[in-house]
Amino acid sequence: MSLGWDVLQHFQIDKARSVADLASSKVDGLIARKDHTKQELEELTLACQAMWELLRDHLGFTDEHLKAKILAIDARDGVVDGKLGAELIDCPHCGQKASTTKPNCVYCGHRLPSSYVMK
């Protein structure tokens, strides 16, 4: 009986180690992905700041102009929530309702105006 119990215990321990190794590997992957996302966010933040300073310094836009535009874009989907959501617009070619989540109208295939398409 003792030999059988030992074999069972070793099997369960090996199985637990395998599960732990897999979990550890997944955590490492998620940490790497988080770090990459953080770096991308920093780069996008720098690009946005540079674009804003160019617009402000060379074209005379103000912080109030920027805030108003951010609010207008945020409200396009009907909800002011600090997120860029999908908007339904009329396709300029066929007149059907088209979602701004797609670059082309799903009814006629015509390209939607780029200022409304979510990237």
C-alpha angles and dihedrals in degrees: 000000000000093000091052091048092050091050091049092048092050090049091051092046091051091048091050090049091052091050091047092049091051091049091049091051091050091050091051090051092049092049091051091048091049091051091049091048090049090052091049090050091052091050092048090048090053091048092049092049091049092049092047093050091049091051093045097044100040105029102031100240115158134219087254090058090052094047092048092050092048090051092048092050092045091052095051092093091049096255126089099209107130091260133108105238135181118274130202113228134171111260106244090220107044103012095233120135109267130188118234089222088081126060092217133045109259090216104050103008092234116148113258121227106281094225089069102040116101112228 
